Amino acid sequence: EGKGKIVDWLSSEAGEVVRFQGGHNAGHTLVIDGITYKLRLLPSGIVRKNKISIIGNGVVVDPWALIDEIKEISEKGIKISPRNLMLSESATLILPYHKEMDEIKEDIAGNSKIGTTRRGIGPAYEDKVGRRSIRVMDLLSKKKLSQRLSSVLSHHNAIRKGLGKKTFKKNKLLNDLNKISKKILKFSQPVWKKIDEFKSKKKKILFEGAQGILLDVDHGTYPFVTSSNTVAGSAATGTGCGPNSIHYVLGITKAYTTRVGEGPFPTELNDKIGEELGSRGKEFGTVTSRKRRCGWFDAVLVRQTIKVSGINGIALTKLDVLD
């Protein structure tokens, strides 16, 4: 919908930019002074000086993907340190067995597949709800981490055996996590506490969603949805700031409709016009490069979205593409 561009523009006024849900399955593209930044986990505010970027507890974090993204953005001249990037200590980690489980489930689903990005987002959220996930704070203790991994793998390996797949071995993963733990833990903070400090100082905080409202696990086109709540209300639970912190909700939508992956799409154009919208609008996923499905603006869906997310105003993008 052009989220990255709008968030970058809004972050010129905000002191802190906070991601509150999703993982590295959603991409935000920014082009600033001719340099293209493709962000997946890092909040869009990271490219601006003197801004604090926060990854909230509602986000699921692939630690290697985060390290790679920090390296990639740093090589483009952006300084990233614990002074301008904070990661919730209670954020759930996406680990290699999540990615493998994502692939296994999609492959066996055949024609009933959801069309996930196969990055382990769904299985990581499943573990979180099942109270067996590994969280950022678990990296602090090697002994605790080993115990937690044994527990979660007993669950995953039972499923893998049932599906005729090899069981997942713990020791290599444990060593790999211990190797990178310091790189991750240096950004770790009790984010709810930091946000409360910013609120008490009357700071302007911008909460950034990662996916469209109709991909919300409760309010979206279930089962063709993501595995988290994408509505604005999730900004409170995904960061620990309370619903009274949210004073204005800006919805961002295109002048036409797009969808990535499977699922219903009433106004879809499977013709030359749909193709033209896609090529003019450069409708390819930032993360996966998957071609987006295109169709006319759907006022019925936009109206429903406004109601379930309590939207106060709309940023309407890509009018120039539709023109």
N, C-alpha and C positions, 0 to 999 in steps of 0.2 A: 504493500500500500504506500510505500515511500516513507516508512517509519523512521529509518535512519536519518534521512535528510531533515525531517521535521524535528526529531529529537535533538539533532545537532544544532539546529536553529534555535530551539527553545533553551538548550543548555548554555547559550551565551548569557542568559539571565539567571539560570539556576546555579547554585554552588555545588550541589551534589546530584549525581545521576545514579539511580538505583534500578537494577534488574531484579524482578521478583518471581519469575517462573520460567519454565522451559529449560532447554539445555543448548548444546551447540548444533541443534537441528535447524535453528532459525538464523538467517544471515541478514545483517544490515550493511548496506554498501554506502560509503561516504566518499565523495570526491572533493578534496579541499586543496586549492592551489595546484591543481593538476595531478595530485597524488591520490590514488585510489586505496581506500582502507576497507577491507572486508572483515567485519566484526561478527563473531559468532557467540562468544561468551562474555566478552568485555562490553560494558555499557558504552553507548555511543559518545558519552561525555569524555572518554579517555583521550580523545585526540585534541582536546582543548587544554590550554595551560591553566593552572590554578583551579582545576575542578577535581572533586573527589568522586571516584567511581566505586560503586558498591555492588557486590554480587550477594543477593539475599539468600536466606535459608530455603526459600521456595524453589530455587534453581537447583538442577542436578548437574554436577560438574565432573567432566572427564578431566582428571588432573594432567594427563599428558597433552590433551588438546589445549588446555589452558596455558601450559608452559610454552607450547609451540606458538600459540597466538600472541603471547606476550613477546616472544622472541621476534616473530614476524613484524609486529607493530613497532617494536623497539628499533628494528633495522631500518624503519622508515623515518627515524628521527624523533619518535615519541618516547619521552622518558617515563618509565613505569617503575614505581617503587611502593613500599607500604604506606608512603605519605599520600599517594593519589589513587591507590587501589586497595580496597578492603574486601575480604571474603568471609562470609558467615561461617563461624566455627561449626554450626549445625547443618550446613548444606550437605546433601547426600552425594556420594561419589558414584560416578559411572565407571564400572570396571570391565575388563575384557570379557568376562562371562556374560555381562549384560548385552554387549554388542552381539556376541555369538547367539545368545538366546533370541534376540531381535531377528536375526537372519534366519534362524531355524524356524521360528513361528511364521514369518512371512512366506518362507519357501513351502512349508507344509499347508499353508492356507489356500494356495492356488488361486482360483478365481475370487475367493472371498477375502483376499489380502486387503489390508488397510491402505497400503502405500506409504509406509513409514520411511524415514531416512536411513534406517538400519544402523543407527548410532547408539542404541542401547538406552534411549530415553525412557521408553515404556517400561521395560523390565526393571530399571532403576527406581522408577516411581512405585512399581509393584512392591519392591523390597522395602521401600520407605513405609508404605501403608501396612505392610506385613510385619513391621517392627524388627526387621533383620538387616537393614542397610548399614553400610560402612559410611560414617560421616567424617568430615574434615577433622574434628577433634580426636577421632580414633587413631589418627596418625601420630599422636603424641606418645603413645605407649606401644612398644613393639610386642610386648606380652599380650596386651589387650587386643591389639590388632590381629594377632595370630588366633586368639580365641574367637573373635568376631567373624573372621574369615572361615574358620572351621564350621561355625554355626550356619552361615549363609550358604556355604557350598554343600552342606548336607541336604539343603532344600533344592538347590539347582541341580546337583548331581542325580538326585532321585528322578527329577523330570527328564534329564538328559538320558539316563538309563532307559526310562520308559519309552523314549523316542528313538532308541537305538543309536544314540550318539556317545562319543567318548566322554568319560568323566573329566572334570576340570581339576588339575593338580594345584595345590595351594602354594607350595614352597617358592616357585619362581615368582609368582605374583607378590608374595610377601616380601621377597628380596627387592623386587622392582619398586614396590611402594616405599620401602625403607630408604631406597636410594634417592627418591624425589621428595620425601616428606618435608625436608627443610625448605625446599623451594616453594612448597605450597603453604606450609605453616607460617612463614614470615608475613603472609597477607591475612592470616586468620584473626578474626575479631568477633566479640559479641556484638553483632551488627545492630540488634535492637537497642542496645545501650548507646551506641554511637549516634543512631538516628534521633534518639531522645535528647542527646546533647545538642545536636544541630537544631532540633525543634525549640529547645529552651533559649537558643541564641537567635531565634527568629530567622533561621536560614531558609532559603527557598529551595525545596527538594523536588526533583523531577523523578517520577516513577515510570520506568519504561517497560512496556509489555513486549513479549517476543513473538506471539502469534495472534492471528485474527480471533475475534470473539466467537465466531461460529465454529472454531476448532476447540472450544471449551468442552471439557469432559462431561459437564453437566448440561450446559446450555447449547451445545453445538449439534452438528449433524451426526449424532451418535449412530453406529460405532466408528464412523469415519472422522475421528477427532484426534487431538493430541492427548497426552496423558496427564495434563495439569489443568487447573482453572485459569483461563486467560481473561476473564472478566475483570473490570477495574477493582472490584472488591478484593480480588486476590492480592492486590498491592499491599494491603494491610497484613494479611496472614503470611505472605511471602517474605515479609521483612520484620514483622513484630512491632508495628508502629500504631496499631489501633485505627479503626475506620474514621475517627474524627480528625485524622491527620490529612485526609484527602479533601481538598477544598475545591478542586476543579478537575473535570475529566474531559479530555480532548480525544474525540474519535478521529481516526485517520482512515479515509476510504478513497478508492480510485473512482474516477468518473465512469469507469466500466468495471466489470467484475472478473476476478481471476481465481483459479483454484489449482493447487498442486496436489497430485495424487488422486486416489479414488474418492468416490462419494457423489451425492446428488448435486446437480447444478442446473436449475430450471431455465436460466437464460443463456445457456452455453451456445456458442456459435461454431458449429462444425462445418464451416464454409470458408470462402475467401476472405470475408470480413473478419472472422475470428483469427485467421492466419495473419491478416494485415495488422490487427490490433497487437498481436503477439510480437511481430517483427518490429513495428514502430515503437512499441512500448518496452522493447528488450525484455520480454517476459520469460526470464529464465531464473531458476532458484539460485540465490547467492551461494548456498552451501553445496547443493547437489548438482547445479547446472541443469536440473530437470526443466523441461518445457512446461510453462503454465498453461492451463486451459483458460480460454478467454470467452467472455460473453457480455451482454448488455448489463447496464446498471440495474440492480434489483432493489427497488424502493421498499418492497415488503420486508426483505431480509434486513435492510439497513434500519428500518423503523423498529423491528424487533430487537436488534442489536443495541440501539439507543436506549431502549427500555431496560433490558437486562443488565446493562453496564452503567446505567445512570449517567449517560453522556450529556455534557453541558454545551458542547460546541463541536463543529466538524471542520477538519482540514481536508478539503476536496482536492485530490492530486490527479495529475495526468490529464487535465482538460485539454492540454495542447496536443496530446496523442490522439484523443478522440476527435479533435477539431477537423 
